[in-house]
Amino acid sequence: MRDGVPEVTLPGVVDRHVHLGLVDRALLADGPVAEVHDLGWDPRETAAWAATPPSGVRVRYVGPFHTAPGGYPTGRSWAPDGAVRHVASPREAAQAVADVAAGRGFAVKVALHAGMEVLPDDVLGALVTEAHAAGLLVLVHAEGAGQAERAIAVGADVLVHVPWTESLSSGLIARAAHMTWISTLAIHDGPGRPIGLERALDNARRFVAAGGTLAYGTDMGNGPTPVGVNEREIELLGEVGLAGERLLRAVLGPPSGHALAAPLPVPTTAAELIVWLRVARRS
């Protein structure tokens, strides 16, 4: 009860795609975001952040991007050397996965960027096989023609962005319906509704309609993204058709995590969820 108004308690927000090395992590403390998943950084640093996280925030991490020699994000100014693991053979793939497991990463992050060198099929397959044998998920950054299809065909578990560089066929989306796609829709937003955003929204709508799981993730640290709740990301989840329990499952964590309370009814739309989170406090 707050000011005589009954409160509703819900789990905190889980942002499933962040890069903590590119933001002021302290700004997350004791806010509505209760858990973040760092999807690509020097594993020594991410392990340290998980051990001493911002107050009230759980940090999970994958460790480095696994990519071909010369592949994405090699040479990017924002990516420290330790954030990139070059994998040149199936044998190196096995060792790379073992290192993720030893470092307590929850998944193996793989980069397939058609604009740079990409992993050949045998190395990509080895990464997926070894990861699954170790009980780890495979999360793929798929960018450029044919790369989402490769990730789907090889058995990856998650696409870390809704595909935005190409429109996927209905058949391919149906084959991907068992997967989770992390939204990151707002990073494509801008004046005039950029074509990348329109492609991503269309792919996401059809993926959701096919029964796929769409999860809230912001790519926090990629450009001027807010450190905390990204309201535009939630708005765009509403645009692709998420509402009610499906929307809450996409944005919020499990009941076992940190909880939020607000003197408002359970939200059922994206607009209601945004307002609810604005007034919510840690319970």
Secondary structure, 3 states (H helix, E strand, C coil): CECCECCEEEECEEEEEECHHHCCHHHHCCCCEEEEEECCCCHHHHHHHHHCCCCCCEEEECCCEEECCCCCCCCCCCCCHHHEEECCCHHHHHHHHHHHHHCCCCEEEEEEECCCCCCCHHHHHHHHHHHHHCCCEEEEEEECCCHHHHHHHHCCCEECCCCCCCCCCHHHHHHCCCCEEECCHHHHCCCCCCHHHHHHHHHHHHHHHCCCEEECCCCECCCCCCCCCCHHHHHHHHHCCCCHHHHHHHHECCCCCCEEEECCCCCCCHHHHHHHHHHCEEC
